[in-house]
């Protein structure tokens, strides 16, 4: 599937407009979800922010809140995937279910949703990964060019991700 540059620009413009005009971060997340679905399609779209000093990620958006509810957390133990995305600050493109099994401990749930390919786009602020945009669909659903197109949306998530992480960290702080 070829990605049309005019459609990318149109969707990016709409998402940028949502960032400027949205009353809530959720409205921006929903707009980016729609943009991604238009550009490359997906069965699952989630957004995760890094919390607990980088030891965990927390889900702040999910296109399937039943299977992947908001505020769900995952540990961020050292893994080859983490070395690539978290430390290396690089997108990850898993093309097959074997790739998904290699990367994620919740691979059985992912597979049960009919997903067998994944693109993870790190959201980076000043050289530090603060979260990821995660797009999943059937095996071999995404061409390599999808990674570059989706990465264009990551900077739009930087401010709301930073604010979400601060709010989460603040709400989990012990009472004085």
Secondary structure, 3 states (H helix, E strand, C coil): CCCCHHHHHHHHHHHHHHHHHCCCHHHHHHHHHHHHHHHCCCCEEEEEEEEHHHCEEEEEEECCCCCCCCCCEEECCCCHHHHHHHHCCCCEEECCHHHHHHHCCCHHHHHHCCCCEEEEEEEEECCEEEEEEEEEECCCCCCHHHHHHHHCCHHHHHHHHHHHHHHHHHHCCCCC
